[in-house]
Amino acid sequence: MKYLTLLLIILHYNIGFGQWMPKYPSTFNPFEIFSISYVNQNSIVAGGHNVVVQENTLGIPLNDSLFLYYTNNSGNDWESFKVSFGNNSFLTSLSTPTSDVWFVGGLVNLANAKLLKTVNHGLNWTDVTPPLSSNGSWINLVSFKDPSNGVIVCDPESNKFKVFHTFDGGNTWLEIPDGTIPDANIGEYTIRGQASGDFIWFTTNNGRFFKSSDNGYHWEVHQTIIPNLEKVSFSDTLNGIGLYGFISLDFNTSPIIITADGGKTWKLLDITPLGPKTGVFGASYIPNSSYIMLTTAKNSLLTGDFATWISPDRGETWQQISSGENIYTINFQDASTGWGGEGQQLAHPTRMFQYTGSPLVGLFSDKVLQVEWEVFPNPTADRVQVRVQEDKPASYLLLVNDLQGKLILRQDWDGIGVLDLDLGASCPSGMYTVTLASKDGKAVRKLVVSR
């Protein structure tokens, strides 16, 4: 056995990129990434639209086109597409059953729904919009299991939510009959939808949650505890998280709710560590786990502060793991495969972010890291060292957080060197946690600063 130690660093608060690796797909004018769809583990399509963005509020669409990024090699190379859609185009849903066949749902002039299809990964497009009225039935969910079989959910017409199936790639559509989905309330409309296998759900501006377990043929509805349910993410068919549907930093921290029974009942989470007037951009369960990720903005939607938080216990406790990345939309395929898309900026073209690095897998694991390590002296007044006993070098991630979860320090480690942390005046007296993570799990130590 030999002792491996970390590189000498100085504790500081300016964290920068870490868990998220920035990617630069194109020189398009800045736009907002609204949806990220997986083709497979290495291939994604990300789409969005151009909006009015101010320091504290997101506004309405501005452009006559939608914008798509496509990679088939984990972001090393990209293709970029400008899809002509119509005045004031707004992307509402994206489905990519294969690397060539994609479906893009959206609206024109904030009123008229449109569904476009490509069979050559974005080079040419065909209008396959189902039979909807021309006065505002938005398409808010598009889900194709393969190039032929798909389902879409649209806003209500005459208080009837519209759900259509196709078996020939959108050439023809069959609407589910009356009585298979509860009626809409007066003035109610769909907000956002999502699908996983035969499990489909969508949300409304009345805070209602609609769910189907048979690919949209029959539905049940449940009332949530917030008035407008925007983003919803499920780990499995029972455990989900939902966000209030308006991004504005003029209000208090966005409420977040959670369900453990498939949407029948919901409870409000305590997200005090995020601080007041924090906009929650993205929320994603890590599939088939108890882990949740949030991406947030505070002070300004344009310049931040931006942060990434995770919860290992379905929202009971929170830990900040990164800062500095403006990530509006996130989507995880599993614990090691995740992508984020940037909110619209003014200073540079829109970026994508890849959640990367083998130590990060340990952050989403319940496995206890089986290594001998120590943090000393503990308690300490000003300096602390970390020492790890290992047979061979490994890739580690070290995090120091206060008891509210705020990130104080993040350091990647290649298994060589010495870590000597000069706490100085940066950390007031109190209790902190030190997390050491690798692909094999994570371990946590308490650190006491006493002066």
N, C-alpha and C positions, 0 to 999 in steps of 0.2 A: 504494500500500500504506500502511497505517497500523498503529500498534501498539495492540493492545487488551490491557488488563490486568485483573486480577481485583480484586474488592472487598477492602478491608482487613479482615482477620480475625485473631484470636488463636488460636494452636494450643492445642487442648484435647483431653481424653480423653472427655468426655461427649458422645457422638456423636448419639444420638436417631434419629428416623425419617429416612430418606433414600431408599434404593432402593425401599423398600416404602411404599406409600401406604395408610394405614389407612382402612377402610370400616366403617360401623356399621349393619349390616342391621336389627337389631331390639332389643327390650328383653327377649328371652328370658333366663331364668336361664342362667348360664354353662354351656357344654358344650364337648366336645372335637370339633374338626373332624377327621374321620377320612378323608374322601374328597372329591375335587373332580373333577367331570366336565364336560367341554366339550360344549356343544351346537353352538356355532360360536365365532368369534373374540370376539364381543361378549356371548355368553350362557354362563353357567355355572350348575351346580347344585352346592352344597356340602352335605354331610351329616355328622351326627355323633351323639353320645350323651353322656349325663351319666355321669361316673365319679367314683370316690373319688380325690382327688388330694392328695398330701402333698408336703412339701418335696423329698423324694428319690425318690419312687416313684409310679407310676400304678397305680390299683387297678381294681376290678371295676365294671361298670355298676350304676346305682342306680335308673334311671327306668323308667316303663312306656311311654315314647314315644321315637321318633327325631325328630331336628330337621333341617330343610332350609332353606337359603337359595337364592333364585333371583333372578338379574338378567339382563335382556336388553339392557342398555345400558351394559355395562362398569362396573357398580357404582354408577352414579348413582342408581338406584332399586332397591329390593329387595322381594321378597315372602318371607314367612317362614311355615313350615309345621311344625306339631306332628303327627307321624304316630303314631297309636295302634298299638302293636306288640305289647305284652304285658309282663309283669313282667321286670325286669332286661334290658331290650332293649339289643342291641348291633348296630350297623351293621357289616356286613362287606364290602359291595360296592355300587356305584352305577353305573348305566348310563343315559344320556340320549340316545337316538337322535334325538329331535326336541325342539322347545320345549314340546310338549304331552305326549309319551309318555316316561315315566320308569319305570325298574325299580329297586327297592330291595331288596337282600338283607340278611338279618340273622338273628338268633336270639333266642329267648325263653327265659328262665330258664337262660341259658348252655348250653342243650341242644338245643332244638328249632328246626330251620331254618324260615325263612319267606321268601317272595318276594312282594312287593306291586307292583302296577302301577297307574299313573294314566294316563289319556288326556286329562286337562284340567289339566295342569301343577300337580298336587298338591292339587286341590280334593276329589277323590274317589279311593278306592283299592279295588282288587280283589285278592283272594288268588289267585295263580297258582303256588303252590308245587308243584314236581314231586313225584312219588311217592317219598318218602324214609321211612325208619323213624322212629319217634318217640323214639328214644333217642340222638340226638346227631350227626347228619350235618350239619355246618355247611355253609352255602353261602359259599364264599370267593372266587368269581369270577363276575360277571354281565357279559356282553358282548353287546350288541345292535348289529348294523350298521344296522338300520332297525327300524321298529315290529314287524315280523313275525319276522325271523330273528335268533335268539339262541342262545348257548351258556352253560351254567353248569357250574362245577366244584365238587364237594362233598367232604366228608370220606369216608373209606372206610367201607364196611360189609362185614364178614367179610373184611377185608383187601383189598377191591376199591374203588379210587377210583371215584366216581360222576361221570360226565360225561353231560350231557343236551343235546340240541338241540331247538329248537322252530321251526316255520315258520308259526305262526299267532298269534304274540304271547303265547305261554305258555298257550294253552288246552289244548294237548296237548304231550307231551314224548316224545322218543325217546332211549333210553339207548344209548350206544355198546356194542358187544358185548364180552364177555370176550376178553382177549388183545390188545386194541388199546392198552392202557396197562399198564405194569408194576405188579405188586402192591405193596401197602403193606407195610412192615415191621411187626412187632408193636408196637403202641402209637403208630404213626406217624399223623399227621393233617396236613391242609393248613393253611398259615398265611395266605398272601396270594397273589392272582393278578392278572394284568394281560393285556391283549390289544391288539394293533395290527394291523389287517387280519386276515390268516389266521394271524399269529404269536401264539401263546398260551403263557403260562408260569405256573407256580405253584411255591410253595416249601413246605417241610415243617419240622416240628419236629426232624427228623433231619438237617437241613442239606442235604437233597436238592433238586435243581432239575429239574422236569419241563417239557418243552417239546414243543409241537406246531407244525408248519409248515403244517397243512392244516385249520385252524379246529377242532381238537379231535378229529379222527377217528382219528389215530394219534399215538403219543407215544414220546419217548425220555427217559431219566433219567440225571442225572449227580450225583455226590457233590461237594459243595463242601468248603471247608476250615474252616468254622465250624459249630457244632452246631445252631444255630437261625437260620434265614434268614427275616427278617421282611419288610423292604421291598426291592424290586428295581425298578430303572428302566433302560430301554434307550434308547440313542440310535438304534440301527438293529438289524437282526437279529443282529449279531455283538457289539456293544459294550454292556456292561451293568455296573451297580454294585449291590451288595447290602449290607444292614446286618444286624447281629446283632439278634435279635428281642425284646429286653427293655429297657425304659427304666428305669434306676436309676442314680442318681448315686453310690451307695455302691460301685460297681465302677469299674474303670479305664475309660478312654476306649473307647467302643463300637468293636469291630473293624469295618472296612470292607473288602470284597473286590471285585475287579473281574475281568471276563472280556472277552476279545477274540475269542473263537471261539464265540459263541452259547451259552455256559454249559457247554461241555465241560470246560474248565479254568479255575481261578480263582487269583488271587494276592492276598496281603494288602497293603493300601496303607499307606505310612508317613504317618500324619496327626499327627506330633509337634507341628506348629504349633498344633493345637487345644488342647493342654495336657492334663494328667491329669484324670481324673474328669469328662469332658465327655460329656454325653448328646447323641447325634446324632438329632435329631428327624426331619428330612426329607432326602431325597436325590433329586435329579432330574437326569438327563441333559437337556441342551438338545437337542431332536430334530435328528438329522442333523448333529451337530457333535461336537467333542472336549471340549466344556465340560460341567462338572458343578457343580451348586450343592448346598451343604449348609446346613442350619439347625441350630443347636446351642444347648444350655443348659449352664451351669456353675454350681455352688454351690447352685442351687435351681430346681426345675421351676416354681415359682410366681413368683419374682421375678428369676431369672437370676443371672448374666450371660447374655444372649442375643446371638447373633451369626449373621451370614450370611457364608459363605465360597464362593469359586468356584475352580475349577481349570481352566486353559485346555488342559491336556495329559493328560486322562484320569486325573487324580489324582496325577501326579508332583510337582506343586508347588501350593501353596495361597495364596490372597490373601483376607484379610477385607475385605469391601466395605461392611459395615453392622453396627450393633449396636443393641440396645434392643427388638427386635421378637420377641415370643414366637410363633414360627411352627412348628406341629407337623406340618403337611401341606403339601407344595408340589407343583405340577403346571404344567409349561410346555407350551404348544402350539408355540411357536417362540421365537426369541431376543428378541422384543419383546412377547410375550404370556405372562404368567405370573401365577399366583395362589397365595397362601398362606393357610392357615387357622390360627387361633390354638389353642393348647393350652388346656385348661380352666383358668380363673382363678376367683378368689373375689371380686374387687373390682369387676368390671364385666361386662356382657354380652359375649358372644363376638364378636370382630372378624374380618373378612376383610382381607387385604392384597393390593394390586395392585402388581405390579412395573411401574414406570411411569417415563416420562421418556426422551426421545430419546437423550441421551448414553449411557444404559445399554446400548443396543443395541451400542455399540462395545466394551463389556466382553466380549461374547460373539462377537467378530469377530476373525478373523486378519488383517484389513486393517490396514496401518500408516497412521496418521493423517497425511495429507499437509499439514502446516502447519509453519511455522518457529516454534520456541519455544525458550526457554532458561530455565534455573534458575541464579541467580547471587546472591552469589558462591558458588563451589563449588570447594573446601571452604569451609565457613563455621563460625564459632564460636557464633553466636547468632541471626542473622537471615538470611533468604533471600527473594528476590523471584522471581516468575514473570512472564515476559513472552511474549506470543503475537503473532505478526505475521500479520494476516489482512486480507482485502479488506473483509469485512463481518462484523457480529456473528453469533455462533452460540451454541448451547447446549453447554456443556462440563461435564464432571465431573472434578474433581481429587481424587486419592487419594494419601496418603502412607502407606507401609507400611514396617515394619522387614523385615529379611531373612528372618524367620520367617513373614512374611505378616500379622502383627498390624496392625490398622488404627490409625494414629496420627491421621489427619486426613481428613475428607471435606468437600468444598466444591462446591456447585453454582455455576455461573457463567453469567451472561447476556451476557457479552461486553463489559461496560463496567466500568471502574474499575481499581484497582491492588491487587495482592496483596502484602502485606508480612508475612511469617511471622516471628513472634518465637518462636524455638525455646526460648530461655531454658534452664531446667533440665529441661524436659519430656523432651527427647531426650538420652540419654547419647551420648558419642562413639561413632561407628560409621557403618556404611553403611545407607542407606535408598533406597527407590525412590519416584519421583514418577510417577504415571500420569495422563495426560490423555486423556479419552475423549469421543467425540461419535458421532453416528449414522454417521459416515464411517469409524470405526475407533478405534484407540488408539495412543498412543506412550508410551514409558517412558524416564525419565532416572534415572541414579544420583545420589544426593545424599550427600556426605560431611560429617559433623559432626565437627569436630576441635577439642578444647579443650586 
